[in-house]
Amino acid sequence: MRKTPIQSSPFLSLQNKVLSFFTSTMQVAEATGVLFCPSMDGFVFVIFSFFEIICLSVPSGTGFKEVQMSSRRPTPSFELSLGNTILEGLSDIGCYDGENPSLTCATAGGKIFVHCPHEKVLPTQDSKRQDNMKPAVSPIKYLNINRQVTALKVGKYTEGAPDTLMVGTQTNLLAYNVEANSDLFYKEVQDGINTMTFGKVGGIETPLAVVGGNCSIQGFDRDGQELFWTVTGDNVTALALMDIQGTGLNELLVGSEDFEIRIFKNEEVITETTETDRVQCLAPMYGTRYAYALGNGTVGVYDQRTRAWRFKSKHSVVCVNVFDLDSDGVPEVITGWKNGKIEGRHDRTGESVFKDSFPSSVSSLVVADYRMDGRPCLVGCSYDGLIRGYLPLDKVEDDTAEMDVKIQEQMRTLMQMKQNLAVELKLFDDNIEKHKKGEKDGGLIPGNTKVTCSIKPCRSKSCVELVLKSSASGTKIKLAVVTAEFLFGSSESHITYATPGNATSTLSVFFAPEKDIGIMMHIKAVVGSEMGNLFHVFEMEFKLPKFSMYVSIRDVPASPPEGNVVVALPERVNRIAMWAQKSFNYSYTGDGQMLEARFVSLRTQQILMITMTPEGGGKIEIRVNSIELAGDIIQDIANDLGIKELEATADFPAEFDEFSKVLMKVDGYNAVRIQLTMEMADSSQLVKALVIRAEDARILSEMGLMRQHYSKLHELNSQLIGEYIKRANNHTELLTALKEVNAMIQRAARLRVGQAKSRVIAECREAIKSNNIPSLFRIMKSGHLKGT
C-alpha cells in the first residue's frame, strides 16, 4: 500500500522536487512520499518508501536550492599543466586568429606565453628518427616583453576582426597582433600601468584599452591615441566597465588604494563608496550589481551604492570573476584565494555553493568557450601552471523553481524570526514567574525603558565620545557593543565595559575616525536593574555625522585660514544650517539670515570657517588651509541638497606654492630622464662597436688586443649598470611627483560639481600637455581657462 505524503499547498511543488531528488540521488528504493516539517533548527525531510524511512535534517541557513546544488557540484571538465608559472591576475583568453581560443598568461622573466589547444600542428622532418618525422611541437608560444608585466588584457578593436593582446608594463602599453606577430602601437605611459580593462567608455564609439596608474586613468584607441583621461584619489588597483545606470552606455568602475570604489560617467564621478581596505578586484555581474574584493580578504557584492552582502576570510584574495555554475541564468561570484582555494558564492545571499582547491596559489579566473563546444567555461589558473576548466551544470527544467526559491527564502526568514521571538518569550516568562514569587533578582526593568544615544567631542582625548543613557531610574548599563567600519582600526567592533561594581545608567564609548565619513553604527547595550543579575539587550542604530571630528568654537580665531573657496549657491540659509547640523556636531541658533560656523579639528587642530550670506541669491565661503577638506565639504553639500551643477572660485596659497614646487620637480626629473636616455643610447652603440672589434681580434688571433677590448667592454658595462640604477631611481621619483600632480588636479576638481568638475579635469590635462603652468593654476583657481 502506497503511503500518501502529508502536504500543504504552498509546498506542493517543493515536495515533488524533494521526492524526485532523493529518489535519484540517494537511491531511496521506490520513494513514495515526503513529509516537510519545520523545526527550531531548520527543516526536516522525512522520505517514505516500501522498505525504509529516511529523515534528513537541513539547517535553517540552507535553502533547498543550495541542498540540490551541493549534490551536483561542478567538477573539472579538463585539467592540464603548462609547466610555466602564471603571475597573479595576468591571464586572459582571446581568439587571435579569429577562431581558436588561446589562453594567454604572463610568466616570470618578462615573458608572455600563449596556449592554443585547438591549433593544428603538423609533424616536421627529422633525419635522426627512423620514421623521419618529428612529433608535433607544443602549442605554447612565447612573447618576450623584457620588462615586468603589470597588466594584461585581450580585446577586439574592430567587430569581426581577430582579438588584440594588450600588455602593460611600468612605463609602456603594447597593443600586439599575435597572429601577424606585429605591433598595433607601442605607447609610453608616464603615470605607469597597474591594471587594465577593455571596452567602450561612455559616449566614445570606439573600444578603448583603459589603463589605471598613479592617480590617473587613460583610454587608448587602436591607433594609440588618447581619447579618455581622468584622475582619481590614489593609485588605481582595479578597473571594470558596465552599464550600471541602464542607459546603454558603459560606466567605469574604479578601485584604488585609498579604499574607495568610484563610478565614473565619462570623466565625472557619480558615486563614491568607501571600503575598509585596498580594493583588489572588481567584476560586473548583471543589472546594477557588481562583485568586489579587498586586500584584507573581504569579498562581497554591491547593488549600486548598497552592499548586498560580504564575506571576510583570513586568507588573501587574488582574483574575482562571475560565472553561472548552475545554469539558472544568474551568475555566481567565483573567488580565487592565495591558499589555492576556488570558491563560488550565491549572488543574493553570499552562501557558499562550490569549492575546489589547487596545490598552489590561484593566479586568475577567466571565462570563455575554451573547449569550442558552444558553452562558456570557467578556467582556473594556478601559480605553478596548473589549468582546470569547469563547465556549468545542466539546467534543471522546472517551472516552479523560481517560486520554490522565493518560498525557501521566506521560510528561512520567518523561521529565524520565530526562533528569536521564542527565546525572548521564554526569558520574559521566566522573569515574570520570578517576579510573582517575589524574587528580587528577576532582572525586570520598567517596560518603558529606552536607551538614547548622543555624541560630543572630547578635546582632552582628541576623539569623539558616544554617550549611552538609560531612561528609567534604577537601571544600569553594564556594557555596550558597537559595530561600525573605520572607527576601530582593523577591527569592526568594540566592546566597552562599565567599571566592576560602578555600573550606572550612562556609559561612554570613545573613538577617533581616521576619515571624514558618515557611518551607521550598530549598537547593542546590555541593561539591567540595580538589584538583578539578568540583563536586557537593547539594539539600536545611530548615524555618526561625517565631520564628527570637528568641534564647534565661538570665538573668531586670531589668525583665520588663508585658503578659501567661494561658491554661488541659490539656497536658503536655513537649508545650509540644516546640512551643517546633520554633518557636524553643531547647533544653529541664528535667525535664518546668515550662517557663521567655526570649527577646530580634533586630528590636526586646523581651523575651519563656514559662512553663508543671502548676497547675490546665496553665497557660501569656506575658509580652511586644506583643499581636500574644502572639496569634501562641497561634495557633501551637493549630495545632501541634490545639486547637479556648481561653480567655485578658490585660492589656497600654501598648497599652490607646494604644488608649484612639485611641478618644478617633474620638469627636472623629465630633463634628467631624457639626458640619461641619450647617454645610454650612445653607450649602447659603443658596446656594439667594442664587441665587433673584440670578435675581429679573436679571429685574427690577436689575443692581447682582444683582452683590451673586453676590458673596456667590462668597464663600459659597469657604467651602464650605474646609469640604469640612476634612471630607475629617477623614474621612481618622477612617478611620485606625477602622483602628486594628478592628486592635486583631483582635489581642485572636487571643488566643483557636474560639468564644471569635468571641465577642470580636461583643461588641466591640456595645460599639462602644453606645459602651460600659469594656465594650470588659473584653471584650478577659477574653474576655467578664461578666468582671472
N, C-alpha and C positions, 0 to 999 in steps of 0.2 A: 504494500500500500504506500503510495507516494505521500510524503509529508507536504503540507501546504505552508509556505513561509508566512510568518506574521509580517504584514506590510502596512505602511501608512502612505497615503497617496503622494505626498511631496517627495518620497524617497523611492518610488516605484522604479524609475529608470536607473537609479543608483544601485538598487539591489539586483536588478537584472545584470548590470555590468559586473558587480561583485561576484555574482553566481558564475557567469561565464569566465571571469578572470581566474577564480580559484579552481574551476574545473580544468582549465587549460594549463595553468602554470604550476599548481600544487598537486596535480594528479589525484584530485579527490574523485573517487570512483562514483560515477553517476550522481553528481551533486544535484539535489532536487530542491533545495530551499536554502534561504539565508535569512537570518534574523539580525536586524540592525538595532543595537542597543546603546544609547548614550550613557556615559558614565562620568564620574567626577574627574577621572584622569584622561578621558578622551572618548573612544568608541570601542565597542566590542562587536565583532562579526562572528556569528555562530553559523557554520555551514553544515547542513544535514545531507546525508546520503544513506543508501541502504545498509552500508557496512560500518560507517563511522560518523562521529560528530566532532568537528574541529572548532575550537574557539581561538580567535585571534584578537589580541588587544592592540589598538592603534592609538598612540599618544595624541593628545589634543593639538599639538603643533604640526601634525602631519595630515594633509588633505589626501583624499583618495587619488587625486591626480599624481601626487608625489609617490604614493604607495605603488600605483600602477607603473610609473616610470622607473622606480627603483628596481623593479623586477625585470626590466628590459633596458638596461643601461647600454649606451653606445659602447662598442668595443672597437679597437683599431682595425680598420679595413686593410691597412698595409703598414709595414714598418721596414725601414732601411737605414743603413749607416753610411754617411757620405765621407767619413774619415777626415773631416775638417772641422775645426772649431767654428762656432757661429756666435758672433757678438750680439749682445743684448739689444733687442729692438731693431735690428738691422737686417730684416728679411722681408721679401715680398714675392709675388708671383705675377709674371707677365707673359704675354704671347708676343715674342719678338719677331716671329716670322708670320704673325697674323693668324696662326692656327694652333700651334702646340704650346701648352703652358710650361713655363720654366720657373723653377724655384731659384731665386737669386738671394744670396746671403753675403754679408761682409765677414771676412775672416781675419786672422792675425796677419801682421806684416804689411798692412795697407793693400790687401788684395780683396777681390770680389770673385766668387765662383758662381757659375750658372749650371743648374742641373735640369736637364730635359729628358725625362724617361721615355718620351714618345718619339724622340728623334731617331730616324733610321740611319744607322751607321753600317757601312759595308766593310767586310774584311779587306785587308791590303796584302800586297805581295810580300813574301818573306822567304828568301832563298835558303835560310838555315833550317827551316822546318820541312819535314818530309812532305806535308801536304801543300807546301809552298804558299801558305796563306797565314797572315797574322790574324789573331782574334780581333773582334770589333773593339774599338777604343772606348774608354769610359765616356759616358755622356756628360761629364763635368768639364766645363771650360773656365778659364781663369782670366781675370782682368786686373792688371797691375795699376793701382792708383798711386802707389809710392807715397801716400800720405795717410794719416789716420782718418778713417771714415767715421763721420759723426752722424750722418743721416742717409737713408736710402729709401727711395720710393719709385714705383712704376706707375706710369700713366699714359694716356692716349691724347696727344695734342689734336689730332685730326680724326674725325669719325671714319671708320673703315681702314685706317692705317695701322701698321704694327705699333705695339707699345714702345715707349721710350723709357730708358733707365735713367733716373736722376740720382746722382751721387753727390752728397755734401761733405765737405771737409771743413777744417777750421777756418779756411780763408777763401774757398772757392766752391762753385757749383758747376757740375758737369752734367750735361744732357747728352746721352750716348745712345746711338743706334747700334744695338748688339748684332743684328743680322748683317748689316753693312760694315761693321767694325769702323765706324766713323763718329765724329763728334757733331752734334747739332749746334752746341755752343759751349763755351768754357768761360764762366763769368767770375770775376773777383767780387767777393762779398766781404767788405771790411768789418762788418759787425759780427762775422762768424755765423756758423750754422750749427744749431743744437738739435733741431728737429725739423721735420718736413711733412707736408701733405700735398695733395694734388687735386685739382678740380676747379670749377667755376666759382668766382667770388663776387657776390653782389650782382651788379648790373654789367660786369665785364663779360663780354660774349665769349672770348677765347679762354680755354682752360689755362690755369697758371700753376707753376711749381711754386708753392708758398713755403718760405723758409723762415724760421724763427731764430733769432740770435740774441745779442746783448741789448735787451730792451727794444728791439725793433723787429718788424715783420715785413718781409718783402715778397712780391709775387712777380715771376718772370714768365713771359710767353715763349713760344717755340724758337724765337729768334734771339732770346736772351735779353729782350727789352724789359725794363722795369715798369710794369703797369700798375702796381699796387705797393704802397708803403704806408706804414703807420708805426706808432710807438706804443709801448706798454710799460707797466710799472717796474718790471725786473726782467731778468734773463728768462727767455721763453723756453719751456720744457716740454710742452705738448701742444699739438695743433689738430683740429678736426673741422670738417665742413659739413653742414647740414642745414636744411630749411626749417629752422625751429619756429618761425613765425607763420609758416604756411602760405607764403606769398609767391612761391615758385622760384625764389632767389635764395641762394645759399648764404647763411651767416657763418662767420668764422669763430670757432670756439678756441680760446687761448688759455693755457695753463702756464703759470710762471712760478718762480722761486719765492715770490712774496706771498704764497699761499692763496692767490687769487685765481678764480676762473672767470674770465671775461668773455662776453659775447659781443662781437663786432658786427655791425651792419654797415658795410663799406668801411670807412675809416672811423666811424663813431661807435663808442661803447654804449650798448643799450642796457646791459645788465652786468653787475659785478657781484660775485659770490665769494665770500672769504671762507677758506677751509682751515684745517688745523695743521697742515704740513705742506711741503712742496708737492705740487701737482705732478704726478708721474706720467699718467696716460689719460687720454680722452677717447671715447668710442661712441659715435652716433648709433642710436637704436631705431626708433620709429617715432613719428609724430614729433612731440616736443621732449622726448626722453633721451637721455644720454648717460652712459656709464663713465665713471672716473675712478682713478686710483691715486693714492698718495704715498709719499715716501715713508710714512710710519706704518704701512701695512693695512691701510683702510681702503676698502672697495665699496662702491655704492652707486646709486642711480639718482639722477635729478630729473624732475619734470619742470622744465624752465628753471625758476629760482627755488622751487620747493623740493626738498630732499625726500625722495620716496622711501629709501632705506639705505642702510650702510652696515658693513661688517668689518671688524678690525681683527687682525691677526698679529701674532708676534713675529711672523716672517715678513720678508720684504717682497713687494710686488714688482714683477719685471714687466709684464705686459697685460693688456686687457683687450678683448675683442668680443663681438656678439655673433651668435650662431644659433639657428633653430634646431635644437637637438631632437625634439620630439615631434617635429613636423606639424605643429599646431598653428603655424602662421605667425607666431610671436617668438622673437629670438631670446635666448637665454644669455646671461652675462658670463663669459668664459675668462678665467683669470689664470695667468701663469706666474708661478712663485719661484723664489730664489732656491727653495729647498727641493725643487724638482716636481712639485705637485701641480696638476692641472685640475681646475675646479669649475663646475658650471652651477650658476645660481638662478633661481626663478626671477623673472623680470619684475614681478609685482611685490613679492614678499621677501626676496633675498634668501629663501631656503635653498640649501644645497641639494642639487638633483643629479650631479655627475661628478665623479672623481677618477683621476688616474695619476700615475707618477712616473717620472723619468729618473734614470740613475744619476743625472746631473741637473744643474740649474736649467730652467726653461728660458730660452732666449727670445722666442717670438711665437705668435699665433696668427696665422693668415687663413683667409677663406677664399677658395676658388674651386673651379671644376678641374681639379688636378688629374683626375683619372679619365677625363673626357668621356664620361658616361651620362652627361646631362644633369648631374646632381652636384650641388655645391658640397665641398668637403672642407672640414676643419683640419688644417695641417699644423701640428705642433712641432717645434724645433727646439732641441736642447743644445746646451753649450758644447757638448762633445760631438755634435754632428748627427745625433740620432733623430730620425724623422718618423712621425706617426701621423696617419690620416684617419679621421673619424667621419663616418657617413651619418646623416640624420636617420632616426628610426622611421620605420614605415608608419604612415599615418593611419590612425585608428578611425575608421568611418563610423561616426555615431552622432546623430542629430542632437542628442541630449547632452553631449559632452560639455558644452558651454554652460548649460543650465546646472549640471552637476557640480562644476567648479564653483559657481556662484553659491549654490546651496551649501557646499562644504565650507566656503569662506564665512558665510553667515553662521553656520553651526559652530565653527571654531570660535568666532567672536562671542556668540551667545553662551557657549559653554564656559569660556573664560570669565565672562561676567557673572555667570551663575556660581562658579567656584569662589570668586572673590566675595560675592554677597553672602554666600553660605558661611564663609569664615567670619565675616563681620557679624552676621546674625548670631553665630554661636558665642562670640565674645560678648555681645550685648546681653544675650540670655544669661550667661554666666555671671556677669556683673549685676544684673537685676536680681538674680537669686541670692547673691551675696548681700546685696543691699537689703532685701527682705528679711534676711536672717540677722541683720544688724551688724554685719562685719564691716569694720571701718576701712579695711584695705581693699575695698572693692574697686577702687580706681575710677569711680564715676566722676565725671565733670559735668557742669551745667550744660544743658542741651543747646543753649545759645552761644556757647564758646566759639570765638573766632580768633584766628591768628592773622595779624596785619603785618605788612612789610613796608619799610621805608628805608631810604638811603640818605647818608650825609657824609660829607668829606671829613677825613681825619688828617689834618695837616701835620700833626706830630709824627705820624707813621707814613706820611705821603701815600695814602691809599684811600679806598672807599670803604665805608662801614655800612653793612646791611643790618638793620635792626628788626628783629622779630619780636612781636609783643602779643601776649595772650590777653584777650579782652575780659575774661572772667577772673574775679578775685579768688584767691585760694588755689590758683593753678600755677604750675611751674613748667618751664621748657627745659627738658633735660639735654637734648641735643638736636642738631639740625644737619641735614644732608643737602648740599647744594650741588646740582649738576648743571654745568654750563661749559661751553668751549671758550678758550682763550683766557680764562680767568686764573687758572691754577697751573700754569706752565704746561708740561706734557700730560698732566692728569686732567680728566674732565669732571672730576667730582671732588668734593671736600667735605669732611665731617668736622663739626665744631661741637665740643662737649662743654657743658657747664661745669664749673669747679665742683668737685665732690662735696656734697653737703651744703652747697651755696647756690643751688638752682633757684632762679626767680622767674617771674612772669616775662622777663625780657632776655634776649640772647643776641649777641652781636657776632657777625661774621665779617672778617677783614679780607680784602683782596685788592690787587692793583692790576687792571687790564693792561696788557702790553700794547694793544692797538686801540684806536678810537673806533669802536664798532658797537652797534646796538645788539644786545644779546638777550635772548629769552632764558631766564634762569628757572629751573625746575627745583622746587624746594619741598622738602619733607621735614616737618617739625614734629618732634615727639613731645607730647604734652600730657601731663597727668595732674592729679590733685596732690596737695601737700601731704595728705595723710595716706595716700595709696601707693601701691607698688606697681600697679598696672598703668600703662600709658596708651594714649590715643595718637595716631599718626594723622597729621593734617597735611594734605598735599595742595600745593598752590603754584602758580606761575607768576613771575614778576619780570617785566621788561626793563632791563638796565638801559638808561639813556646812553646814546652814542658817545657823548662828550662828558661822561661822568667824572673824569679825572681833572675837571676844571672847576675851581672854586670861585664863586661869585664874590667880588670885593666892591666896596662902596667908594673908597677914596680914589681920586684920579692919580695915577702914578706920576712920579716926578719926571721920569723920562719915558714918555709914551713910545711905542714901537715905531720905527721908521718905515717899515714895509706897510703898504696899504693897497687895497683893491676897492674900486668904486663900481657899483652895479646899479643901473637904472631898472627898477622893478615896480611896475604899476600894481601894487598891492597895498591893502590897508595895514597900518602899523599893528593893529591887534592880531592879524594873522601871523605876522613875523614874531610877535610876542608869544603867541601860542606855540609856534615852532620852537622858540628858544626854551620855553618851559618843558617841552617834550624831549628835546635833545640835550639840554643841560640840566644840572641840578640848580634850577633858577626859578624865582618867583617874581612875576612882573606886577608892579604896583602903580604904573603910570596911568595917564588919562586917555591913552589912545592916540595922542598927537605926536608923540616922539618916543623912541626907544633908545636908551643908553645902557648897555650892559658891559660890565668889565669883569674879567676873569683872570686867574693865575693858574698855571698848570702845576699839578702835583708831581709830574715827572721831571720837567725841565725848569720850572719856575719862570717860564716866559709869560709875558703879559699878552692878553687878547682883549680887544675892544671892538664891540659891535654897535653901530649907531644906525638908526633909520629915521629919516625925516620925510614929510609929505612933499618935499621940494621936487618940482618937475613931475608930479604924479607919483613919486615914491623913489627914494634913493637910499641904498644901503652902502655903508662904508665899513670895511673890515680892516682893522689895523693890527698887524702881527708880523713878526720878523720871519715867519716860516711860510713860504709859498705853498708848501704841501698842505699845511693845516688850512690855509685860506681856500685852497681848492676843495678839500674835504667838506668844508662848511658850505660852500656854494653848491656843490653836488647834492648835499643833504637837503638844502633848502629847495632845490629844483625837484628832487624826488618827493619831498613831503607835500609841496604845493602843486605838483603836476606840471611844472614849467618845461616846455619843449625847446624854447629858444631864449638865449640870454647872452648879451654882450657885456664886456667888462673892460675897464682900463686899470692897469696895475703898475706898481713900481716897488721893487724890493731891492734897494741899493746894495745891501750886504751880499745877498745871494747872487745878484747880477755881476758884482765885482768878482766873486769866486768863479762864476761861470765864464767870465772873460779870460781868467787865468787858465781854465780848463781848455778853452778854445786855442789859446796860445800853445799849450802843451800838445794838442792834437797837430797843429801845424809843425811844431818841432819834431814830433815823432814821425810824421809823414816825410819830412825832409830827410831825416836820418834813414828811414826805410828805403827811400829812392837812392840815396848815396850808397848804402850798403849793397843794394841790389846791383848797382852798376859796378862796384868794386868786385863783387863775387863773380859777375859775368866776365870781367877782364881776367880774373884769376883762373876761371874755368877754361878760357882759351889758352892761357899759359900752361895749364895742366895737360891739355891735349897736345900742345907742341912738345913738351918735355917727354911725354910718353912715346911720341913718334921718334924723337931723337934717341931716346934710350934703346928703343927697338932696333933702330938703324945701327947703333953702335954694337948691339949684340950680334946682329947679322954679320957685321964686318970684323967681329972678334976683337973689338977694341974695349976690353973689359974695364979698363981704368976710366975711360970716358963714360961708359955705361953707368959705373958706380957714381960718378959725379952727377949725372942726370937724375939718377934715382935718389941721391941725397938731396938735391934741390927739390925734387918732387915731394919727398918726405917733409921738408920744411914748409913747402907751399901747402901741403895737406893740413899741417898743424895750424897754419894761418887761416885756412878756410874753415876749419872746425871752430877756431876762435871767433871768426866773423859770423858764423852761423849762430853761435851762442849769443853774440851781441844782437843779432837780428831777431832771435827768438825772444830775448828779454824786451827788446824794443816793441815787438808785436804784442806782448802781454800788456805792457804799459799803454800801448795805443788802444787796445780793446777796453781797458779800464776807463780811459778818458772818453772813448766813444760811448760807453755805457752811461757816463755822467751826462754827456750831451743829449742822448736820447731821453734819459730820465727827466732832464730839465725841460725838454720840449713837451713831454707828457704832463709835467706839473703846470706849465703855462697854459696848455690846452684845457686842463681841468678847471681853470678859472672861468671858462665859458661853457655854454650848453648848446647842443644841436649843431646847426650848420656853422656857427661861429667857431665851435671847437674843432670841427673837421677842417675849416679853412686855416686855422692857426697851424695845424699839423702839416698840411700841404704846402703852405707858403714858407714855413720854417725849413722844410725839406729842400725847396728850390733855392732858398738863401744859402743853405749849406753847400749845395752842389756848385753854386756860382761863387762860393767863398765870400759872400757879401755879409760881413759881420754886422755893420750898422743896421742893415735891413732886418737881420735876425732879431736884434734887440728891439727894434721898432715894432715888429710883429708881436713879440712877447708882451710888450707894454700896452699897445693899443688894440691888439687883436687882428690887425690887418696891415698890409704893406703901406697903405696910403696914410696911415695915422701919423700924428705928430708926437 
